[in-house]
């Protein structure tokens, strides 16, 4: 009810305030500057007051200042007020030129303009100050807000601070800032102090009882965000940040753009950037097939390919539920997409031959594979059937039916493998390199590390364990891994297809490896818990075939940079190709006869493979 009354009387209040301000300016000019005395005011300057007041009220209503001026004092309001004053000056100048007002001079018109401008601006500032004081008092009286620290005292930090201070809808009590710039130390922004440097965050949080930290440095490199995020979540359960500067449209910074710090912020490297025009150049108007199209990598490949105007997209997967889900998603988002979903196994040579014969794909992304290291250790024949035999089957079909480009999804576990999954992936790379020498098809492989959020990866596992109350299981306190996001992995795969000449193994610069134990601690903190207090971290021991660290290259391989400095090419390693072909036939027979010596046979092809032998501790 009170708000409704205020809306009705607000135009009267605004118009009256500005009109009174103008009249007082005329009186000041008449009586004190030109010393005409008040006895002459009513006989000589009443017309000046009337004309100016009418212009003021008319402009306020036409420009809508009564609706916006008292919400926020901004450049827009100042510009409108200045326009009103210019119109008043023009009116007074006309009165002077027609001699309608005695004693009015051009100097008097200029003085009235300057005094009125000061009066109008003073009205805006006074209201803004009263509004801020009143709202701050009301918020403190009703509820004490979260004690908030802003990391970054630059433009972004100041914008966030202004919104926290001025909004009655936000429950934050700003305590101050920290910044790495020595020149900003002990400075004040909107009256709030810069309390110290970035390295002082943990001390300031404890001293000032900080409940929320906002990282407001959108231009900072990912490595800096990783350092700050890790530092902040160690001492504060609520940490928010802004998107990167490339994600902010027109430089707009606001509280609405804040998001919770997530595990991606802890990777600490620049995301992989791809040349979209190159990707479109070879995918557009082509028939593209994705094997394993329902998996984590395969489905993201389908999403990105669908947006690049393929002539036809073929999703091939043995798991109908996964294939169905991505099919429905793409049909909903891309109504014009020529989409075909096929349920088939890459092991089935007859089915694969029939598919390639009928659909004649131009490009194949081969993502179908078994990838879980511990599971494959106990079912090594399945790893050989799916990864090696499946790849060999699809590669032969691609060669036979004239596929233009074939991109094999590989892994850093193929380097000096200590598990059967990695060893089979190395054999797949060898198959690709062999066919690249004799085929018109451009066969290449893409090697990358662990993918955040993919099915069976460590992050979803940790989250489930945290939701269950723990413990969070880590195999070894010193285990480290390379990580990348699913979109990054797929962008690399697509870029590799653009660079493909034949036989290359593309390797991503994944930055520094991440310690899994630290990742577990940070994820627990991001979930609002204290590691080893609320949620226990349990060390379970290395799993069969698991290494403490992963490698991207074998000793014989060297790196050659591509046009994308995040993507390199590993130098092909020479191997006995005749032995490879003969061993592939033997592996087929042995795998389907469930041989107990299958790992030893794979090692004959991959000498760097170290077969895991379980130790019996007595």
Residue pairs with C-beta under 8 A, 6 or more apart in sequence:
10 66
10 67
10 70
11 60
11 61
11 66
14 60
14 65
14 66
14 69
14 70
15 56
15 57
15 60
15 61
15 66
17 123
18 56
18 57
18 60
18 84
18 120
18 123
19 53
19 56
19 57
21 116
21 119
21 120
21 122
21 123
22 49
22 52
22 53
22 56
22 88
22 116
22 119
22 120
23 49
23 52
23 53
24 119
25 112
25 115
25 116
25 118
25 119
26 45
26 48
26 49
26 52
26 112
27 38
27 41
27 45
28 115
29 108
29 111
29 112
29 115
30 36
30 38
30 40
30 41
30 44
30 45
30 103
30 108
31 37
31 38
31 41
33 108
33 111
34 103
34 105
34 108
34 111
36 44
36 103
40 103
43 102
44 101
44 102
44 103
44 104
45 101
45 103
45 104
47 95
47 100
47 101
48 92
48 95
48 101
48 104
48 112
51 88
51 91
51 92
51 95
52 88
52 91
52 92
52 112
52 116
55 84
55 87
55 88
55 91
56 84
56 88
59 65
59 80
59 83
59 84
59 87
60 66
60 84
63 80
63 83
63 84
65 77
65 80
65 81
68 76
68 77
69 77
69 80
69 81
69 124
69 127
70 127
70 131
72 128
72 166
73 124
73 125
73 127
73 128
77 124
78 121
78 124
81 117
81 120
81 121
81 124
82 117
84 120
85 113
85 116
85 117
85 120
86 113
88 112
88 113
88 116
89 109
89 110
89 112
89 113
92 104
92 108
92 109
92 112
92 113
93 106
93 109
95 101
95 104
96 104
96 105
96 106
96 108
96 109
132 165
132 166
135 166
135 168
136 165
138 168
139 145
139 168
139 171
140 173
143 171
144 173
145 170
145 171
145 172
145 173
146 171
146 172
146 173
146 211
146 212
146 238
147 173
147 175
147 208
147 209
147 210
147 211
147 212
148 164
148 172
148 173
148 174
148 175
148 210
148 211
148 212
148 213
148 214
149 175
149 176
149 177
149 178
149 195
149 201
149 204
149 205
149 208
149 210
149 212
149 213
149 214
150 157
150 160
150 161
150 174
150 176
150 177
150 178
150 213
150 214
150 216
151 157
151 177
151 178
151 179
151 198
151 201
151 213
151 214
151 215
151 216
151 217
151 228
151 232
152 177
152 178
152 179
152 215
152 216
152 217
152 220
153 177
153 178
153 179
153 181
153 184
153 187
153 189
153 194
154 179
154 216
154 217
155 253
156 216
156 217
156 218
156 219
156 242
156 253
157 177
157 179
157 189
157 214
157 216
157 217
158 189
158 190
159 216
159 253
159 254
160 214
160 216
160 242
160 253
160 254
160 255
160 258
161 174
161 177
161 189
161 190
161 192
162 190
163 170
163 254
163 255
164 170
164 172
164 174
164 255
165 174
165 190
167 255
170 255
172 212
174 192
175 192
175 195
175 208
175 210
176 192
176 193
176 194
176 195
176 204
176 208
177 184
177 189
177 192
177 193
177 194
177 195
178 194
178 195
178 196
178 197
178 198
178 200
178 201
178 204
179 185
179 194
179 197
179 198
180 197
180 198
184 194
185 194
185 196
185 197
186 193
186 194
187 193
187 194
188 194
195 204
195 208
196 203
196 204
198 228
198 231
201 213
201 228
201 231
201 232
201 235
202 231
202 234
202 235
204 210
205 213
205 235
205 236
206 235
210 235
210 236
211 236
211 238
212 236
212 238
212 239
212 240
213 232
213 236
213 238
213 239
213 240
214 239
214 240
214 241
214 258
215 225
215 228
215 229
215 232
215 239
215 240
215 241
215 242
215 261
216 241
216 242
216 253
217 224
217 225
217 228
217 242
218 242
218 243
218 244
218 245
218 247
218 248
218 253
219 245
220 228
221 270
222 244
222 265
222 267
222 268
222 269
222 270
222 271
223 268
223 269
225 241
225 265
225 268
226 265
226 266
226 267
226 268
227 268
229 239
229 241
229 261
229 265
229 266
229 522
230 266
230 518
230 522
232 239
232 261
233 239
233 261
233 522
233 525
233 526
234 525
237 525
237 528
238 260
239 260
239 261
239 526
240 258
240 259
240 260
240 261
241 258
241 259
241 260
241 261
241 265
242 248
242 253
242 257
242 258
242 259
243 257
243 259
248 257
260 526
261 526
262 526
263 452
263 459
263 519
263 522
263 523
263 526
264 452
264 485
266 514
266 519
266 522
267 452
267 483
267 484
267 485
267 511
267 514
268 511
268 512
268 514
269 510
269 511
269 512
270 511
270 566
271 485
271 488
272 484
272 488
272 491
272 492
272 495
272 508
272 564
272 566
272 567
273 491
273 564
273 566
274 491
274 492
274 494
274 495
274 564
275 495
275 498
275 563
275 564
278 495
278 498
279 308
279 494
279 495
279 497
279 498
280 308
280 309
281 498
282 363
282 405
282 497
282 498
283 305
283 308
283 309
283 310
283 363
283 494
283 497
284 308
284 309
284 310
285 309
285 310
285 311
286 310
286 311
286 362
286 363
286 404
287 310
287 311
287 312
287 314
287 359
287 360
287 361
287 362
287 363
288 305
288 310
288 312
288 313
288 314
288 361
288 362
288 363
288 364
288 365
289 314
289 316
289 359
289 361
289 363
289 364
289 365
290 298
290 301
290 302
290 305
290 313
290 314
290 315
290 316
290 364
290 365
290 367
291 298
291 316
291 317
291 346
291 364
291 365
291 366
291 367
291 368
291 394
292 298
292 316
292 317
292 346
292 366
292 367
292 368
292 369
292 409
293 299
293 301
293 302
293 314
293 315
293 316
293 317
293 323
293 326
293 341
293 367
294 315
294 317
294 319
294 321
294 322
294 323
294 324
294 325
294 326
295 317
295 322
295 367
295 368
295 454
295 455
296 451
296 453
296 454
296 455
296 457
296 486
297 367
297 409
297 451
297 454
297 486
297 489
297 490
297 493
298 315
298 317
298 326
298 365
298 367
298 368
299 322
299 325
299 326
300 486
300 487
300 489
300 490
301 365
301 367
301 490
301 493
301 494
302 313
302 315
302 326
302 330
303 326
303 329
303 330
304 487
304 490
304 491
304 494
305 313
305 365
305 494
306 313
306 330
306 333
306 334
306 337
306 339
307 334
310 337
310 338
311 338
311 362
312 338
312 339
312 340
312 359
313 330
313 337
313 338
313 339
313 340
314 340
314 341
314 342
314 355
314 359
314 361
315 323
315 326
315 327
315 339
315 340
315 341
315 342
316 323
316 342
316 344
316 346
316 355
316 368
317 323
317 341
317 342
317 343
317 344
317 368
318 343
318 344
318 345
318 346
318 368
320 343
323 341
323 343
324 341
327 339
327 341
330 337
330 339
331 337
331 339
340 359
342 355
344 351
344 352
344 355
345 351
345 390
346 352
346 366
346 368
346 386
346 390
346 391
346 393
346 394
347 385
347 386
347 389
347 390
347 393
348 393
349 393
349 396
352 393
352 394
352 397
353 397
353 400
355 397
356 397
356 398
356 400
356 401
356 403
357 401
360 401
360 402
361 398
361 401
361 403
362 403
362 404
362 405
363 403
363 404
363 405
363 406
363 407
363 497
364 394
364 398
364 403
364 405
364 406
364 407
365 407
365 409
365 493
365 497
366 391
366 394
366 395
366 406
366 407
366 408
366 409
367 409
368 386
368 390
368 394
369 386
369 387
369 390
369 391
369 409
369 425
369 428
370 376
370 382
370 383
370 386
370 387
370 421
371 411
371 421
371 456
372 421
372 456
373 413
373 419
373 421
373 422
373 543
373 544
373 545
373 546
374 543
374 544
374 545
374 546
376 382
376 383
376 419
376 420
376 421
376 424
376 545
377 419
377 420
377 421
377 543
377 544
377 545
377 612
378 544
380 420
380 598
380 599
380 602
381 590
381 591
381 592
381 594
381 595
381 598
383 420
383 421
383 424
384 420
384 424
384 587
384 590
384 591
384 598
384 602
385 591
385 592
387 421
387 424
387 425
387 427
387 428
388 424
388 427
388 428
388 431
388 584
388 587
388 591
388 602
389 584
389 587
389 588
389 591
391 408
391 428
391 431
391 432
392 431
392 584
395 406
395 431
395 432
395 435
395 443
397 403
398 406
398 439
398 441
398 443
399 435
399 439
399 441
402 440
402 441
403 441
404 441
404 442
405 441
405 442
405 444
405 497
405 500
406 432
406 441
406 442
406 443
406 444
407 444
407 445
407 446
407 493
407 496
407 497
407 500
408 428
408 429
408 432
408 443
408 444
408 445
408 446
409 445
409 446
409 493
410 425
410 428
410 429
410 445
410 446
410 447
410 448
410 505
411 421
411 422
411 425
411 447
411 448
411 449
412 447
412 448
412 449
412 482
412 550
412 551
412 552
413 419
413 421
413 422
413 425
413 550
414 422
414 423
414 425
414 426
414 428
414 429
414 447
415 422
415 426
415 447
415 550
415 551
415 552
415 553
415 554
415 608
416 551
416 554
416 608
416 609
416 610
417 423
417 425
417 426
417 606
417 608
417 609
417 610
418 545
418 546
418 547
418 609
418 610
418 612
419 544
419 545
419 546
419 612
420 545
420 598
420 599
420 602
421 545
422 545
422 609
423 599
423 602
423 603
423 606
423 609
424 602
426 606
426 608
426 609
427 580
427 602
427 605
427 606
428 445
429 445
429 447
429 505
430 575
430 580
430 605
431 580
431 584
432 443
432 444
432 445
432 503
432 505
433 443
433 445
433 503
433 505
433 572
433 575
434 577
434 580
434 581
435 441
435 443
436 442
436 443
436 444
436 502
436 503
437 502
437 503
439 502
441 502
442 500
442 501
442 502
443 500
443 502
443 503
444 496
444 497
444 499
444 500
444 501
444 502
444 503
444 504
444 505
444 506
445 504
445 505
445 506
446 492
446 493
446 496
446 505
446 506
446 508
447 505
447 506
447 507
447 508
447 552
447 570
448 482
448 484
448 489
448 492
448 507
448 508
448 510
449 481
449 482
449 483
449 484
449 508
449 510
449 550
449 552
450 457
450 458
450 481
450 482
450 483
450 484
450 550
451 457
451 483
451 484
451 485
451 486
451 489
452 459
452 483
452 484
452 485
452 486
453 459
453 460
453 485
453 486
454 486
458 481
458 516
458 519
459 519
459 523
461 473
462 472
462 519
462 520
462 523
463 523
463 527
465 471
465 472
465 473
465 535
466 472
466 523
466 524
466 527
466 529
466 535
469 535
470 534
470 535
470 536
470 537
470 538
471 535
471 536
471 537
471 538
472 520
472 523
472 524
472 535
472 536
472 537
472 538
473 537
473 538
473 540
474 516
474 517
474 520
474 537
474 538
474 539
474 540
475 516
475 539
475 540
475 541
475 542
475 543
475 546
476 516
476 539
476 541
476 542
476 548
477 517
477 539
478 515
478 517
478 548
479 515
479 516
479 517
479 542
479 546
479 548
479 549
480 513
480 514
480 515
480 516
480 548
480 549
481 513
481 514
481 516
481 549
481 550
482 510
482 511
482 513
482 514
482 550
482 552
483 510
483 514
484 492
484 508
484 510
488 508
492 506
492 508
492 566
492 567
495 506
495 564
495 567
496 504
496 506
496 567
499 506
499 562
499 563
499 564
499 567
499 569
503 572
504 569
504 570
504 572
505 557
505 569
505 570
505 572
506 562
506 567
506 568
506 569
506 570
507 552
507 553
507 559
507 567
507 568
507 569
507 570
508 566
508 567
508 568
509 565
509 566
509 567
509 568
510 552
513 549
513 550
517 537
520 531
520 537
521 531
521 537
524 530
524 531
524 534
524 535
524 537
525 531
527 535
529 535
531 537
542 548
544 612
544 614
545 612
552 570
553 559
553 570
554 573
554 608
556 571
556 573
557 570
557 571
557 573
558 570
558 571
559 568
559 569
559 570
559 571
560 568
560 569
560 571
561 568
561 569
562 568
562 569
575 605
579 604
579 605
580 605
583 601
583 604
583 605
586 601
587 598
587 601
587 602
590 597
590 598
590 601
591 598
595 601
599 609
599 611
600 611
602 609
603 609
603 611
